[in-house]
């Protein structure tokens, strides 16, 4: 691999990583899911057996997504500190 090809490959890898991190760090819970979580919470005393495990599963899912978002924001901040020219792509 030539030096120019290697530089281009590294640039492409950094740029695509920045775009992906930007997407993850800006993600939000879809409105339909948010409504479902609220509905389950409001009806918690009347949930059928199939619905009883759902609130905990959604809570775990949203917790994990929050961690993913935070880690993506941190990684993107580190990446743009080292490569400020990619800040416009995120």
VOPAGU-2260 file (C-alpha; in pm, 1 decimal, decimal comma):
REM VOPAGU-2260
SITE   aa  ch    i         X         Y         Z
SITE  UNK   A    0       0,0       0,0       0,0
SITE  UNK   A    1     143,5     336,9     -96,7
SITE  UNK   A    2     181,4     619,5     154,3
SITE  UNK   A    3     -89,1     822,8     -20,8
SITE  UNK   A    4    -329,0     527,6     -16,6
SITE  UNK   A    5    -259,4     469,7     351,6
SITE  UNK   A    6    -320,4     836,7     436,0
SITE  UNK   A    7    -649,1     830,1     241,4
SITE  UNK   A    8    -757,6     506,5     412,3
SITE  UNK   A    9    -683,6     653,5     754,9
SITE  UNK   A   10    -869,2     973,4     668,6
SITE  UNK   A   11   -1170,9     774,5     549,1
SITE  UNK   A   12   -1165,4     562,1     866,0
SITE  UNK   A   13   -1151,6     870,3    1089,8
SITE  UNK   A   14   -1426,9    1047,8     897,3
SITE  UNK   A   15   -1661,7     749,0     897,4
SITE  UNK   A   16   -1595,6     693,6    1267,8
SITE  UNK   A   17   -1679,8    1057,0    1340,4
SITE  UNK   A   18   -2005,7    1034,7    1145,8
SITE  UNK   A   19   -2106,3     714,1    1323,0
SITE  UNK   A   20   -2020,4     854,1    1665,8
SITE  UNK   A   21   -2220,7    1166,3    1582,6
SITE  UNK   A   22   -2524,4     954,9    1496,1
SITE  UNK   A   23   -2499,8     751,0    1815,3
SITE  UNK   A   24   -2436,8    1051,8    2039,4
SITE  UNK   A   25   -2741,2    1229,6    1900,6
SITE  UNK   A   26   -2979,7     936,5    1918,3
SITE  UNK   A   27   -3300,7     965,4    2117,1
SITE  UNK   A   28   -3575,1     727,0    2220,3
SITE  UNK   A   29   -3832,6     711,0    1940,1
SITE  UNK   A   30   -4163,0     878,7    2035,3
SITE  UNK   A   31   -4353,8     550,5    1996,0
SITE  UNK   A   32   -4126,6     380,5    2247,7
SITE  UNK   A   33   -4148,8     675,4    2484,3
SITE  UNK   A   34   -4529,0     658,5    2469,4
SITE  UNK   A   35   -4521,4     283,4    2531,1
SITE  UNK   A   36   -4300,1     323,7    2837,6
SITE  UNK   A   37   -4531,3     592,9    2975,9
SITE  UNK   A   38   -4837,2     377,9    2906,3
SITE  UNK   A   39   -4688,9      79,3    3086,7
SITE  UNK   A   40   -4591,6     298,8    3381,2
SITE  UNK   A   41   -4939,6     444,8    3410,6
SITE  UNK   A   42   -5100,2     100,7    3399,2
SITE  UNK   A   43   -4842,4     -79,3    3614,5
SITE  UNK   A   44   -5106,0    -210,8    3854,8
SITE  UNK   A   45   -5313,5    -358,4    3570,4
SITE  UNK   A   46   -5050,7    -513,2    3344,0
SITE  UNK   A   47   -5116,2    -859,2    3208,1
SITE  UNK   A   48   -4848,2   -1127,1    3257,8
SITE  UNK   A   49   -4694,3   -1065,3    2914,6
SITE  UNK   A   50   -4656,4    -693,9    2992,4
SITE  UNK   A   51   -4510,8    -724,0    3344,4
SITE  UNK   A   52   -4151,3    -780,3    3231,8
SITE  UNK   A   53   -4167,6    -516,0    2961,3
SITE  UNK   A   54   -4108,4    -203,0    3177,0
SITE  UNK   A   55   -3789,4    -347,1    3324,5
SITE  UNK   A   56   -3667,8    -454,4    2979,8
SITE  UNK   A   57   -3733,8    -105,0    2839,5
SITE  UNK   A   58   -3563,0      53,0    3138,9
SITE  UNK   A   59   -3255,3    -164,8    3085,4
SITE  UNK   A   60   -3257,6     -89,5    2713,6
SITE  UNK   A   61   -3280,6     288,1    2760,9
SITE  UNK   A   62   -3012,6     274,1    3031,9
SITE  UNK   A   63   -2774,4      94,1    2796,4
SITE  UNK   A   64   -2852,7     340,4    2516,3
SITE  UNK   A   65   -2776,0     629,3    2750,6
SITE  UNK   A   66   -2437,6     477,6    2828,2
SITE  UNK   A   67   -2373,3     425,4    2454,9
SITE  UNK   A   68   -2463,7     789,1    2384,9
SITE  UNK   A   69   -2234,7     916,8    2659,8
SITE  UNK   A   70   -1942,9     701,7    2542,9
SITE  UNK   A   71   -1997,9     811,3    2181,2
SITE  UNK   A   72   -2005,0    1177,3    2286,6
SITE  UNK   A   73   -1680,7    1131,2    2478,2
SITE  UNK   A   74   -1510,9     944,9    2191,7
SITE  UNK   A   75   -1627,2    1206,9    1941,6
SITE  UNK   A   76   -1497,2    1487,5    2162,0
SITE  UNK   A   77   -1158,6    1313,8    2185,1
SITE  UNK   A   78   -1151,2    1253,0    1810,8
SITE  UNK   A   79   -1236,8    1612,7    1720,9
SITE  UNK   A   80    -975,6    1740,4    1966,8
SITE  UNK   A   81    -705,7    1548,1    1782,0
SITE  UNK   A   82    -857,2    1600,5    1435,5
SITE  UNK   A   83   -1043,2    1935,5    1448,9
SITE  UNK   A   84   -1102,1    1928,8    1074,8
SITE  UNK   A   85   -1365,3    1655,4    1115,3
SITE  UNK   A   86   -1582,1    1861,5    1351,1
SITE  UNK   A   87   -1792,6    1987,6    1059,6
SITE  UNK   A   88   -1882,5    1632,4     953,9
SITE  UNK   A   89   -2051,3    1531,5    1279,5
